[in-house]
């Protein structure tokens, strides 16, 4: 595993800081970086940065795994796992480690491969966020947009309606999900072991649910299997969340 790092990065608290301050050397270079969310004199944190998608500058916050069973999972959850260990769920612990680093957008979408941080065929963006709302409010509805979609897998191009509202669940000691649903209430969104939605089996409303129905099957190379066998079952419920 190679890590992008130099002493100049000590002023950087996130991927956005890195690509903003050093665009000529980091743009388009996805990978592991060391950032200093608590200041240049603190201990650095190893993170994964997407420096390509939608202008780059995205820091990985959460990556699910089919074996995951975690209760303190979500925007206020602690650091869980290691960013370069793909045998378990990973959570950066943003509230604990990066709380002074605000963000206004996040990406979420399917994972591409069980052995790395590659995207699958669907990426969605929430923008216009006030990040502290995700620590203190139940629901919040920022702007929604589609960054990547594959109609050959999922014959639907709009942002999934069931993910239009995000927030902080109150069940559990800290949090147990990255809540995403269409309105009030909890129980849907990203858990440690996958994405939970509704309507995925409804012939009239399946597109509203988003591409989260095919489970966690992989091929011989570790690529998550995308199926078109049934319009109600497409994509994978394994996901990632990045912020900037």
N, C-alpha and C positions, 0 to 999 in steps of 0.2 A: 504494500500500500504506500503510495507516494503522497506526501503532504506539501501543499503550497504554503510556504512561510518565509518571512524575512522580518527583521527587527522593525521595519517600518509599519508592519501590520499591528504593532502594539497599540496604535491609536484606534484600531478598528474593533467595534463591538459586534458586528454582524457582517453577513455577506454584502449587504447594501453599502456599508461603509467601505468595504474593500474595493468593490467595483467602482464606487464613486471617486475614491481617492487614487486608485491605481487602475484606471480603465484600460490603459495600453498593455498591461501585463496580465490582466485577469479576465477580460471579456472573452466569453466563449470557452473558458477553461473550467468546466465542471469538475468538482473533486473535493478533497478534504482540505480544509484550511484550519488554522489556529486563530481564534479571535479572543478578544479580551473584554468581555461584557461588563466587567466590574472595574475597568480602568487599566492603564498601561502597566501599573505596578502589581497587578493581580496575577493569579495563575491562569494561563491560557486554557481555552476550551476547544477541543477538537470537534469540528462540525462539518457537515456536508453542505456544499454550496452549489446551487444551480446557477451558473453564470451565462446561460444560453437562452432559456425559455423566457419569452415576453420581456426582453431587455436584460435579463439576468439580475443578480443581486438577491437571490432567494436563499434563505437559510432553512434547512430541514428541521421541523419541529416534531413531527410524529411519523412513524412508519409501522403499520400493523404487521402482524404475523399470525398465521392460522393457529399456532399453538398458544397464543397469548391468553392469559387469564389475569387481568390486572384491574383492581378496583379504583386506584387513584390515577385515572387516565383522563386527560382533558387539559384545558387551558391553565388550570391551577395545579395540575399534577406535578409530582417531583420528577427528577431525572430517573429514567428507567432504561436499563440495557446500555449497550455501547453502539455508537453510530456505525461502526464497521463490523458488528456482529450480526449476521443475518439469520441466526437460529432462534431469535426471539424478537418481541416487539421492542421498538426504540422510541423513547420520548426525551427530548432535550431538557425538559424541566424549565420551560421558558419563564414561568412566574418566579421560580427560585433563582435561576441563574442569570436571566436576562431582563428582569423586570424594569430596569431603567432604560431599556432599549425598546422604544415604541415601534409599532408597525401600523401601516394603513391598508395593507392588502394581504391576502393569502391565496395560495393555489392549493387545490386538492384534486386528486384523481387517482386512477388505477395505477398500481405498480406494474412494471413490465417484466421483471425477472426476480425470482426469489433470492438470487445471489448478489444483487447490486441495487443501486438507487435509481435505476432507469424508469422513466415514465411508461405507462401503458398507453392505450389508444385514446383515453379521455382525460382532459385537464380542464378544470373550471376555476374561475377567479372570482373572489369577492374583494371589492375595493370600496374606498370611502369609509374605512373602518376607523374607529377610535379604539385602539387595542385594549385600553383599560375597561371598556364596556364588557369585554369578554371575561374579565375577572370579577365583575360586580353586578352585571345585569342578567336577567333570565333570557330575554330574547332581544335580537337586534337584526334589522334587515338592511344590510348594505347593498351596493350595486352588484349585480350578477352578470357575468359574461362567460362566453365559451372560448377557450384558448385552443383546444384541440379536440376533434371528434372524428370518428371513423364510421361512416354510414354503412360500409360493407359489413361491419360487425353489429352495429346498432342503428337501425334505420330511423334515427331521430336526431335532430341537430340542435334543438333549443336547450337552454339551461334547464336542468330538471327542477320542476316546481317544488318537489319535496325537500329541496335543499336551500330554499330562499331565505330562511330565517336561521340565524346562528346565535349561540349564547352559552351560558354557563349553567349546567344542571345543578340543582341543589341536593339531589340524592347522593348518598355516599359521604364519606368523611371530608373529601376534598372535591372530587369530581369523578365521574366514571365514563365520560364520553365527550367527544367533540360534537356537541349538539347541533344538528342540522335538520330542519323540517319546515313544513309549509306555514305553520302558524304557531299558536300557543301549545304548551305541553312539551313533554320530554319523551325520551325513549328511542329516538331515531338519530342516526348519524354514525360517527366513527368510534368504534370500540377497539380495544387492543387486538382482538382477533378478527376484525373485519368491519364491514359497513352494514348497518341495519337500516332498511327503508320499508316502505309499504307499497302496495299496488303492483309489486313486481310480477305477481301472478294474475293480474286483472287484465283481460283482453282489451278492455276499453280504456284503461288508465295506465298501462305499463310504462309508457314513455314519461309520465309524470314522476316516476320513481327514480329514474336515473339508471345508468348501466352497472348495477351492483348485484346481479343475480346469479352469476355462474360459479360462485364459490372460490376455491383456492387451488384448483388442479393445475399442474405444470407439466410441460413436456420433458423430454430427455435432457434438454439444455437448461432447464429451469425457467423457461419462459411461461408466464401464466397463459393458460389456454383461453382464447376468445372464441366463442361459439356463435354460429348463426343458425343452428338447428331449430331454434324456437325463438320467435321475436320477444317472448317474455323472459328469456334467459340469455343475457349477453354480458360481456365484460367480465370483471372479477371483483369480488368484494374486498380484496386486499388493496390498500390505499396508502397515499402519502400526503402530508400537509407541509407546505413551505410558507414562510412569511417574509415580507419586506416592508 
